[in-house]
Structure formats: C-alpha cells, structure tokens
Amino acid sequence: MKFTDSDQQELRQLLLQCTEKDARALKKLYQRTSSHLYAVVLRILKNESHAEDCLQQVFIKIWNNAGQYNADIARPMTWLSTIARNQSLDWLRRYKNDQLNDGDEVLTEMSDTRQDTDSIAQQWQASGEVHRCLATLNKDQRQCIELAYFDGYSHQELSDRLMEPLGTVKTWIRRGLERLKSCMNQSI
C-alpha cells in the first residue's frame, strides 16, 4: 500500500495524539497501518502466529515511544516500518537463541519495552544521517536498500518484485551499502 502525503500527514497527527496517550488515536493508527506493518513483520518472521504476537509488541513500542518521532528525520510510515522491522529482528534473534528454553521466558523478556531515552535519541540522530545518505543513492540502489532493510524483503523477493536478475539486485544493494558507508563515515 502506498501512503500519500495526506496519509502521512494524518499519521503524523495520530502519532502526536499518541504522545498525549490518546487511545482513540492509537486505535486509528492501528487501523490505518496494521496491515502494512503486519506484512513487514510476516515477511521477516515467516510465521503468522509469531507475526501477530510481534505486531502487538510493535504497537506497544509505538505507544511508548511516539514522542520520539521526529518529522524532520523520517516520514511516519518509514518510522513505523523501522520499528516493525527492528522488533521483528529482535523477536527472531530471541526466538532462535531461546527456542530450547521455556516459552514463558521469551514472552517475559519481550514484554519489557522500556528503552533508554539517550539511546533512542542517538538512534534517531543516526537515523537522520542514514536517511540523508540514502537520498544520495541512485533510484535502484535506494529502492532495493529500503525494501530490504525497512520492509524486510529478501534478495530473491526483490529480484522477483523488480523483475531484475538476482545478481543485479545484489550488486545494487552492495554498491548502495558501500556508498552509504562512505557517506556515513564523512558525517562522523
């Protein structure tokens, strides 16, 4: 689903209302974005049950961190998708590391959604630099990197979606990441 500028503006407003702990705003935000965010999570976890549970954690994180959203750094859907992607990767790491342990331990560990405010601020500063550097990439490199890292597409899924050879997609990603690294190193 493509989010228009007016959709993005509505999402900004809903996030602002969530900072004021407006439950109706969270409900509306969920209604507007959950299908897209679920697709991001499912693409990474590849398990519907885990994806549903993880999506709950995504919205808890959104609720608790809505005040950290900065419209100057990222569009609302990018910010939300990044949270979904990161939460999915965290879930995947925990699941892989703890799959031999009792499931209750994993759920208890995942229910802790508190984060250090300084850490979040540093992540957003770095995120702003990443988005600035992403803008320097050519269209193909940027699209592949955004779909792979923000939406969780595999290289093969990108190849299928873009109707380009797998090697071409991998080259675009590798060269794009090299340019990102160079740009980020100049920022430091």
Secondary structure, DSSP 8 states (H G I E B T S, - for coil): ----HHHHHHHHHHHHHHHTT-HHHHHHHHHHHHHHHHHHHHHHH--HHHHHHHHHHHHHHHHHHGGG--TTT--HHHHHHHHHHHHHHHHHHHHHHHTTS-HHHHHHHHT-----HHHHHHHHHHHHHHHHHHTTS-HHHHHHHHHHHTS---HHHHHHHHT--HHHHHHHHHHHHHHHHHHHHHH-
